[in-house]
């Protein structure tokens, strides 16, 4: 990760969209702009989805369970 944030959220009882929105809101508050990409563990999301119209959420086995890896630039 060159420019971004790693977010931990173990509230598994909540919907993934709600958990992602909390991470994105914090990211925006901290950085003044939304992330372009979010990587999650494949157990969280099994295929790429888009939230908030433009933020791609992509499964990546390098990301630990219950973590969201939010970035300014798209990188694997």
C-alpha positions in Angstrom: 0.0 0.0 0.0 1.5 3.3 -1.1 -1.3 5.7 -0.3 -4.3 4.5 1.7 -5.6 3.0 4.9 -6.1 -0.4 6.4 -9.4 -0.6 8.3 -10.3 -3.3 10.8 -14.0 -4.2 11.4 -15.1 -7.4 13.1 -18.8 -6.6 13.3 -19.7 -9.7 11.2 -23.4 -9.3 12.2 -23.7 -6.2 10.0 -24.2 -6.1 6.3 -21.0 -5.8 4.3 -22.3 -2.5 2.7 -22.8 -1.0 6.1 -19.2 -2.0 7.2 -17.8 -0.7 3.9 -19.6 2.6 4.2 -18.2 3.2 7.7 -14.7 2.6 6.5 -15.2 4.9 3.4 -16.7 7.6 5.6 -13.7 7.6 7.9 -11.3 7.5 4.9 -13.0 10.6 3.5 -13.0 12.4 6.8 -9.3 11.6 7.3 -8.1 12.2 3.7 -10.6 14.7 2.2 -11.4 12.5 -0.7 -12.9 9.0 -1.3 -10.8 6.0 -2.1 -10.7 4.7 -5.7 -10.2 1.0 -4.7 -10.9 -1.2 -1.7 -9.5 -4.7 -1.3 -11.1 -7.3 1.0 -10.5 -10.9 2.0 -12.3 -13.3 -0.5 -14.4 -14.6 2.4 -15.9 -11.1 2.7 -16.7 -10.6 -0.9 -16.2 -13.3 -3.5 -16.3 -11.2 -6.6 -15.6 -7.6 -7.5 -18.5 -5.1 -6.6 -18.9 -1.4 -6.8 -20.1 0.8 -3.9 -21.1 4.4 -3.9 -21.2 4.4 -7.7 -17.4 4.4 -8.3 -15.4 2.6 -5.5 -14.4 -0.9 -6.7 -14.3 -3.5 -4.0 -12.1 -6.4 -5.0 -11.3 -9.7 -3.2 -7.6 -10.3 -2.5 -6.1 -13.2 -0.5 -3.4 -10.9 0.9 -5.9 -9.0 2.9 -6.7 -10.5 6.3 -10.3 -11.4 7.3 -12.3 -8.4 8.7 -9.9 -5.9 7.1 -10.5 -3.3 4.4 -7.5 -2.0 2.4 -8.6 1.3 0.9 -6.3 3.1 -1.6 -6.1 6.3 -3.6 -4.6 4.5 -6.6 -5.5 1.1 -8.0 -2.8 -1.4 -7.1 -2.7 -5.1 -6.5 
